[in-house]
């Protein structure tokens, strides 16, 4: 899963699926949920080699049956051309801001469609957990 974000994988994906980039720049305001701060992101239009990149699947819960359903939606041909070090720092600050200041609202947005609050409660409990003794701290560094 993590290899898909490596430079070589991204370059191969672009070579396989994108015919041409345009110079039309669009600034998007992205957020990870209502009530949470947004971050601006510059993207560019592109011409895809196939129709595959002009659609996406969105998953929602059917209110009558409670089952997850997949819906095909149109997707504009937009993508990022490059990320520089400044961009990476800005995105890191955004994530840190969410973690430090908006973890509660993030949990509510993330698990809004769940039938019960078990996952949200577990997430919040794990986020608030602070080891009290040295032997409770893991030596494993998450990647």
C-alpha positions as CSV (number, residue, x, y, z in Angstrom):
1,X,0.0,0.0,0.0
2,X,2.8,2.5,0.8
3,X,4.8,1.7,-2.3
4,X,2.0,3.3,-4.4
5,X,3.1,6.7,-3.2
6,X,6.8,6.3,-4.1
7,X,8.1,8.5,-6.9
8,X,8.8,5.6,-9.3
9,X,5.2,4.3,-8.8
10,X,3.7,7.7,-9.4
11,X,5.8,8.4,-12.4
12,X,4.8,5.0,-13.9
13,X,1.1,5.7,-13.2
14,X,1.3,9.1,-15.0
15,X,3.1,7.5,-18.0
16,X,0.4,4.8,-18.2
17,X,-2.7,6.9,-17.7
18,X,-2.1,10.6,-18.5
19,X,-1.7,11.7,-22.1
20,X,-1.0,15.4,-21.4
21,X,-1.0,18.0,-18.7
22,X,-2.5,21.4,-19.3
23,X,-1.4,24.7,-17.8
24,X,-4.8,25.4,-16.3
25,X,-4.3,25.6,-12.5
26,X,-7.1,25.1,-10.1
27,X,-6.9,25.8,-6.4
28,X,-9.0,23.4,-4.3
29,X,-9.9,23.8,-0.6
30,X,-9.8,20.4,0.9
31,X,-11.0,19.3,4.4
32,X,-11.4,16.0,6.2
33,X,-14.8,16.8,7.5
34,X,-17.4,19.5,8.2
35,X,-16.3,21.9,10.9
36,X,-12.6,21.1,10.4
37,X,-10.1,23.5,8.9
38,X,-9.3,23.3,5.2
39,X,-6.1,23.4,3.3
40,X,-5.5,24.8,-0.2
41,X,-4.1,22.6,-2.8
42,X,-3.0,23.6,-6.4
43,X,-3.9,21.0,-9.1
44,X,-3.8,21.0,-12.8
45,X,-6.1,19.7,-15.5
46,X,-4.9,16.7,-17.6
47,X,-6.0,14.7,-20.6
48,X,-6.4,11.0,-19.6
49,X,-5.5,8.2,-22.0
50,X,-8.6,6.3,-21.0
51,X,-12.0,7.2,-19.5
52,X,-11.0,5.4,-16.2
53,X,-9.7,8.5,-14.6
54,X,-12.9,10.5,-15.3
55,X,-14.9,8.5,-12.7
56,X,-14.6,7.5,-9.1
57,X,-16.5,5.3,-6.7
58,X,-18.1,6.7,-3.6
59,X,-19.3,4.5,-0.8
60,X,-22.4,5.5,1.2
61,X,-24.7,3.8,3.6
62,X,-28.2,3.1,2.3
63,X,-30.5,4.6,5.0
64,X,-33.2,2.0,4.4
65,X,-31.1,-1.2,4.4
66,X,-28.1,0.0,6.4
67,X,-25.9,-1.6,3.8
68,X,-22.9,0.0,2.1
69,X,-23.5,0.8,-1.5
70,X,-21.0,1.9,-4.2
71,X,-22.0,4.7,-6.5
72,X,-20.1,5.7,-9.7
73,X,-19.6,9.5,-10.0
74,X,-18.0,11.7,-12.6
75,X,-14.5,12.9,-11.6
76,X,-12.8,16.0,-13.1
77,X,-9.4,15.3,-14.6
78,X,-7.3,17.1,-12.0
79,X,-4.0,16.1,-10.4
80,X,-0.9,17.4,-8.7
81,X,2.2,17.8,-10.8
82,X,4.8,17.9,-8.1
83,X,5.2,18.3,-4.4
84,X,8.2,20.3,-3.2
85,X,9.6,20.5,0.3
86,X,7.6,23.6,1.2
87,X,4.4,21.8,0.3
88,X,5.3,18.7,2.4
89,X,5.9,21.0,5.4
90,X,2.6,22.7,4.9
91,X,0.7,19.4,4.7
92,X,2.6,18.1,7.8
93,X,1.5,21.3,9.7
94,X,-2.1,20.7,8.6
95,X,-2.1,17.1,9.8
96,X,-0.5,18.2,13.1
97,X,-3.1,20.9,13.5
98,X,-5.9,18.3,13.1
99,X,-4.2,15.9,15.6
100,X,-3.4,18.6,18.1
101,X,-6.6,20.7,18.0
102,X,-9.4,18.8,16.1
103,X,-9.2,15.1,17.0
104,X,-12.7,15.0,18.5
105,X,-14.4,16.6,15.5
106,X,-12.3,14.5,13.2
107,X,-13.4,11.3,14.9
108,X,-17.1,12.4,14.6
109,X,-16.6,13.2,10.9
110,X,-14.7,10.0,10.3
111,X,-17.2,7.7,11.9
112,X,-20.4,9.6,11.1
113,X,-22.1,6.9,9.1
114,X,-21.4,4.1,11.6
115,X,-24.4,2.4,13.2
116,X,-22.9,2.7,16.7
117,X,-20.3,4.7,18.3
118,X,-17.8,1.9,19.2
119,X,-15.2,2.8,16.6
120,X,-15.4,6.5,17.4
121,X,-15.1,5.9,21.1
122,X,-12.2,3.4,20.7
123,X,-10.4,5.9,18.4
124,X,-10.8,8.7,20.9
125,X,-9.7,6.5,23.8
126,X,-6.6,5.4,21.9
127,X,-5.8,9.0,21.0
128,X,-6.1,10.1,24.6
129,X,-4.0,7.2,26.0
130,X,-0.8,8.4,27.6
131,X,1.5,5.7,29.1
132,X,2.2,6.4,32.8
133,X,5.3,4.2,33.3
134,X,8.4,3.7,31.2
135,X,7.7,0.0,30.7
136,X,4.3,1.0,29.0
137,X,6.1,2.9,26.3
138,X,6.7,0.9,23.1
139,X,10.2,0.8,21.5
140,X,8.5,0.4,18.1
141,X,8.4,3.5,16.0
142,X,5.3,3.7,13.8
143,X,6.0,4.1,10.0
